[in-house]
Amino acid sequence: MTVSAQGWFHRAWHSDVGYSFRTSPVAVVAGAIAFVCIFCAVFANLVAPYNPFDLATLELGDAFLPPTWSQGGSSKYFLGTDDQGRDILSALMFGARISLLVGLASVLLSVIAGVSLGLLAGFVGGTLDAFIMRVCDVMLSFPAILIALLIAGVARALFPNGNESLAFGVLIIAISMTGWVQYARTVRGSTLVERNKEYVLAARVTGVAPLRIMVRHVLPNILGPVMVLATIQVATAIITEATLSFLGVGAPPNSPSLGTLIQVGNKFLFSGNWWITVFPGVMLVLIALSVNLLGDWLRDALNPRLR
C-alpha cells in the first residue's frame, strides 16, 4: 500500500522521535538553523542577490565595501564585499552549497564502505575480521587531516591539470578515506551482537544465504547507531573540507567553498576588512554546530533507555 508524503510526515511528527524533537528547544533551534542554511545553499541561484562567481557582473570599484549596517557601508551589499567586489552574502550561499555537497557526498561514501566492511567483519569473523580491524587500527593511528592532505597532495601531483570534477572527486575520496573507520567499528560491534540472536539462527537453519541474512535481517537492526554517527560526521566532513580548502588543497579556486572564502579573507583581516573572513567563519560554525546538535538529539531520541 502506497503511503502519501503527507501521511508519512504526519506519522513521523507524532511518533516518539517527533515528540522528542518537538519538546527539545535545542533540537528545534538547531533544525531551524540547519534548514535555513541548507535551503539557501541548495537554492542559491534563486535566493542570492548576486552571482558572485560571474566575472561579467563584478565591479572592482565595489571592492572592500563594509557591511551596510556599519559606518560608511554601501546600501547594495548587506554583508559587504571582498577584494574583487563580490557580494559576501551571495558568496556565502554559493560557498555553503559546495561545502555541503562535499560533506554529504563524503559521508555517504564513508557509510557505504564502512557499513559493508563492518558487516563482513562482524558476520564472517575469523581472518577477515582480524584483517579489517587491523586496517582500522592503522587508519586511526594517523590524524584524519594528515591522511586527507596526503591523498589530496598526491592526486594534485599526479593530475596537475585536472578539471573541476576531478578535483571534487579527489576531495570527497580524501575525506572518505578517514571517515569509514568509525562506521566499520560501530557496525562490527553491533553485528557481533545481532548474529547470535534467534532470528539470525532461524534464518540460517532455514537455508537463507549469508549475504541475504546480512542485508535483509542484520542491517536494518543496526542502522540506528549508523544514522546518529552519519549525522555527526557530516559536520566533521564539512570542517575537514574547509580546512583543506583553507590550506589550498581543497575546492578549486574557481568554485570556492567556505574554507576558500575564509582563506581569502584571512589575507585582509589585519588591514581592517574583517567581514571578508568573519562571516564565512560564522557560517561554517552555524552549519557545523547545528548539525552536531541535531546529531546529539537524534542519539538521545533513538536510545530506548532515555525514553
C-alpha positions as CSV (number, residue, x, y, z in Angstrom):
1,M,0.0,0.0,0.0
2,T,1.4,3.4,-1.0
3,V,1.7,5.9,1.8
4,S,1.4,9.6,0.8
5,A,4.2,12.0,1.8
6,Q,1.7,14.0,3.9
7,G,0.7,10.8,5.8
8,W,4.3,9.7,6.3
9,F,5.1,13.2,7.7
10,H,2.1,13.1,10.0
11,R,3.1,9.8,11.4
12,A,6.7,10.8,11.8
13,W,5.8,14.0,13.5
14,H,3.6,12.3,16.1
15,S,6.0,9.4,16.7
16,D,8.3,9.1,19.7
17,V,11.1,10.7,17.7
18,G,8.8,13.5,16.5
19,Y,7.6,14.1,20.1
20,S,11.2,14.2,21.3
21,F,12.0,16.8,18.6
22,R,9.0,19.0,19.4
23,T,9.8,19.0,23.1
24,S,13.5,19.8,22.7
25,P,14.1,23.6,22.2
26,V,17.8,22.9,21.3
27,A,16.8,20.5,18.6
28,V,14.1,22.9,17.2
29,V,16.5,25.8,17.0
30,A,19.3,23.7,15.5
31,G,16.9,22.2,13.0
32,A,15.7,25.7,12.0
33,I,19.3,27.0,11.5
34,A,20.3,23.9,9.6
35,F,17.2,24.2,7.4
36,V,17.8,27.9,6.6
37,C,21.5,27.2,5.8
38,I,20.7,24.2,3.6
39,F,17.8,25.9,1.8
40,C,19.9,29.0,1.0
41,A,22.8,26.7,-0.2
42,V,20.6,24.5,-2.4
43,F,18.6,27.4,-3.9
44,A,21.5,29.9,-4.1
45,N,20.7,30.7,-7.7
46,L,17.2,31.9,-6.7
47,V,17.9,33.3,-3.2
48,A,21.3,35.0,-3.6
49,P,21.1,38.7,-4.6
50,Y,24.0,38.3,-7.0
51,N,26.1,35.6,-8.6
52,P,29.5,36.3,-7.1
53,F,31.3,34.0,-9.5
54,D,30.0,35.6,-12.7
55,L,33.0,37.7,-13.8
56,A,30.9,39.8,-16.1
57,T,28.9,41.2,-13.2
58,L,31.9,42.1,-10.9
59,E,32.8,45.7,-10.3
60,L,36.3,46.2,-8.9
61,G,35.1,49.7,-7.8
62,D,32.9,48.0,-5.2
63,A,35.9,46.1,-3.6
64,F,36.3,46.2,0.2
65,L,32.9,47.8,0.8
66,P,32.0,47.3,4.5
67,P,28.6,45.9,5.5
68,T,25.5,48.0,5.0
69,W,24.9,48.5,8.7
70,S,28.5,49.5,9.6
71,Q,29.8,53.1,9.2
72,G,30.2,54.1,5.6
73,G,28.6,50.9,4.3
74,S,27.1,50.6,0.9
75,S,23.4,50.1,0.5
76,K,23.9,47.4,-2.1
77,Y,25.7,44.8,0.0
78,F,24.3,43.8,3.3
79,L,27.5,41.9,4.4
80,G,29.9,43.9,2.4
81,T,32.2,42.8,-0.5
82,D,35.6,41.2,-0.8
83,D,38.8,42.2,-2.7
84,Q,37.1,41.6,-6.1
85,G,33.9,43.3,-5.4
86,R,31.9,40.1,-4.8
87,D,28.9,40.2,-2.5
88,I,29.8,38.4,0.7
89,L,26.2,37.3,1.4
90,S,25.9,35.7,-2.1
91,A,29.3,34.1,-1.8
92,L,28.3,32.5,1.5
93,M,25.3,30.9,-0.1
94,F,27.2,29.5,-3.1
95,G,30.2,28.5,-0.9
96,A,27.9,26.7,1.5
97,R,26.5,24.7,-1.4
98,I,29.9,23.4,-2.2
99,S,30.8,22.6,1.4
100,L,27.5,20.8,2.0
101,L,27.9,18.8,-1.3
102,V,31.4,17.7,-0.5
103,G,30.4,16.9,3.1
104,L,27.3,14.9,2.3
105,A,29.0,13.0,-0.6
106,S,32.0,12.1,1.5
107,V,29.8,10.9,4.4
108,L,27.7,8.8,2.0
109,L,30.8,7.2,0.6
110,S,32.1,6.5,4.1
111,V,28.8,5.0,5.2
112,I,28.7,2.6,2.2
113,A,32.3,1.5,2.7
114,G,32.3,1.4,6.5
115,V,28.9,-0.4,6.8
116,S,29.9,-3.0,4.2
117,L,33.2,-3.8,5.8
118,G,31.8,-3.8,9.3
119,L,29.1,-6.2,8.3
120,L,31.6,-8.6,6.7
121,A,33.9,-8.3,9.7
122,G,31.2,-8.9,12.3
123,F,29.2,-11.6,10.5
124,V,32.0,-13.6,8.9
125,G,34.6,-13.2,11.6
126,G,37.9,-15.1,11.6
127,T,40.8,-13.9,9.4
128,L,38.7,-11.4,7.5
129,D,37.6,-9.8,10.7
130,A,41.1,-9.5,12.0
131,F,42.4,-8.1,8.8
132,I,39.7,-5.4,8.5
133,M,40.2,-4.4,12.2
134,R,44.0,-4.1,11.8
135,V,43.4,-1.8,8.8
136,C,41.1,0.3,11.0
137,D,43.8,0.4,13.7
138,V,46.4,1.6,11.2
139,M,44.0,4.3,9.9
140,L,43.2,5.5,13.4
141,S,47.0,5.9,14.1
142,F,47.2,8.9,11.8
143,P,45.3,12.2,12.1
144,A,42.4,12.4,9.7
145,I,43.5,15.7,8.3
146,L,47.0,14.4,7.6
147,I,45.7,11.5,5.6
148,A,43.4,13.8,3.7
149,L,46.2,16.2,3.0
150,L,48.4,13.3,1.8
151,I,45.8,11.9,-0.6
152,A,44.9,15.4,-2.0
153,G,48.6,16.3,-2.4
154,V,49.4,13.1,-4.3
155,A,46.4,13.4,-6.5
156,R,47.3,17.0,-7.4
157,A,50.9,15.9,-8.2
158,L,49.6,13.1,-10.5
159,F,47.0,15.2,-12.2
160,P,48.3,18.8,-12.2
161,N,45.9,19.8,-15.0
162,G,42.8,18.0,-13.6
163,N,39.4,19.5,-14.2
164,E,37.0,20.7,-11.6
165,S,35.1,17.4,-11.4
166,L,38.3,15.5,-10.7
167,A,39.3,18.0,-8.0
168,F,35.9,17.5,-6.2
169,G,36.2,13.7,-6.6
170,V,39.6,13.7,-5.1
171,L,38.4,15.9,-2.2
172,I,35.5,13.6,-1.5
173,I,37.7,10.4,-1.6
174,A,40.3,12.1,0.6
175,I,37.7,12.8,3.3
176,S,36.0,9.4,3.0
177,M,39.3,7.6,3.5
178,T,39.4,8.8,7.0
179,G,35.7,8.6,7.8
180,W,34.8,5.0,7.0
181,V,36.7,3.6,10.0
182,Q,34.1,4.7,12.6
183,Y,31.3,3.1,10.7
184,A,33.2,-0.1,10.3
185,R,34.0,-0.5,14.0
186,T,30.4,0.6,15.1
187,V,28.7,-1.8,12.7
188,R,31.1,-4.7,13.5
189,G,30.3,-4.4,17.2
190,S,26.5,-4.3,16.6
191,T,26.8,-7.2,14.1
192,L,28.6,-9.4,16.7
193,V,25.6,-9.0,18.9
194,E,22.9,-9.5,16.3
195,R,24.5,-12.6,14.6
196,N,23.9,-14.8,17.6
197,K,20.2,-13.8,18.1
198,E,17.4,-16.2,17.4
199,Y,16.1,-14.6,14.2
200,V,19.5,-14.9,12.6
201,L,19.9,-18.5,13.8
202,A,16.5,-19.3,12.5
203,A,17.3,-17.8,9.1
204,R,20.5,-19.9,8.9
205,V,18.6,-23.1,9.8
206,T,16.1,-22.5,7.0
207,G,18.9,-22.2,4.5
208,V,18.9,-18.4,3.9
209,A,22.1,-17.3,2.2
210,P,24.6,-15.4,4.4
211,L,24.5,-12.3,2.2
212,R,20.7,-12.2,2.4
213,I,20.8,-12.5,6.1
214,M,23.3,-9.6,6.4
215,V,21.3,-7.3,4.1
216,R,17.7,-8.2,4.9
217,H,17.9,-9.1,8.6
218,V,21.0,-7.8,10.3
219,L,21.5,-4.5,8.5
220,P,18.0,-3.0,9.4
221,N,18.6,-3.7,13.1
222,I,22.0,-1.8,13.3
223,L,21.1,1.3,11.3
224,G,20.2,3.4,14.4
225,P,23.8,4.0,15.5
226,V,24.9,4.5,11.9
227,M,22.3,7.3,11.4
228,V,23.5,9.1,14.5
229,L,27.1,8.7,13.6
230,A,26.4,9.9,10.0
231,T,24.6,13.0,11.2
232,I,27.6,14.0,13.4
233,Q,30.1,13.1,10.8
234,V,28.5,15.5,8.3
235,A,29.7,18.4,10.4
236,T,33.2,16.8,10.7
237,A,33.4,16.3,7.0
238,I,32.4,19.9,6.3
239,I,35.1,21.2,8.7
240,T,37.7,18.9,7.1
241,E,36.8,20.2,3.7
242,A,37.0,23.8,4.9
243,T,40.4,23.0,6.4
244,L,41.7,21.5,3.2
245,S,40.4,24.4,1.2
246,F,41.9,26.9,3.6
247,L,45.3,25.2,3.1
248,G,44.9,25.4,-0.7
249,V,44.4,21.7,-1.5
250,G,40.6,21.5,-1.3
251,A,38.0,23.0,-3.6
252,P,39.3,24.6,-6.9
253,P,39.7,28.4,-6.9
254,N,37.0,28.9,-9.5
255,S,34.5,27.2,-7.2
256,P,35.4,28.3,-3.7
257,S,33.8,26.8,-0.7
258,L,33.6,28.3,2.8
259,G,37.1,27.3,3.6
260,T,38.4,29.1,0.5
261,L,36.5,32.2,1.4
262,I,38.0,32.2,4.9
263,Q,41.4,31.8,3.4
264,V,40.9,34.7,1.0
265,G,39.6,36.9,3.8
266,N,42.4,36.0,6.1
267,K,44.8,38.0,3.9
268,F,42.9,41.2,4.6
269,L,42.0,40.6,8.3
270,F,44.7,42.8,9.8
271,S,44.0,45.6,7.3
272,G,40.6,46.2,8.8
273,N,38.5,44.3,6.3
274,W,37.3,41.8,9.0
275,W,34.0,41.0,7.3
276,I,35.6,39.1,4.5
277,T,36.7,36.3,6.7
278,V,34.5,36.6,9.8
279,F,31.2,36.0,8.0
280,P,32.3,32.8,6.2
281,G,33.7,31.6,9.6
282,V,30.4,32.3,11.3
283,M,28.5,30.5,8.5
284,L,30.8,27.5,8.9
285,V,30.3,27.5,12.7
286,L,26.5,27.7,12.4
287,I,26.3,24.7,10.0
288,A,28.7,22.5,12.0
289,L,27.1,23.4,15.3
290,S,23.5,22.9,14.2
291,V,24.3,19.5,12.6
292,N,26.2,18.4,15.7
293,L,23.3,19.4,18.0
294,L,20.9,17.5,15.7
295,G,23.2,14.5,16.0
296,D,23.2,14.7,19.8
297,W,19.4,15.0,19.8
298,L,19.0,12.0,17.4
299,R,21.3,9.9,19.6
300,D,19.2,10.5,22.7
301,A,15.9,10.1,20.8
302,L,16.9,6.7,19.4
303,N,18.2,5.5,22.7
304,P,15.3,3.4,24.4
305,R,16.9,3.8,27.8
306,L,16.4,7.6,27.7
307,R,12.7,7.5,26.7
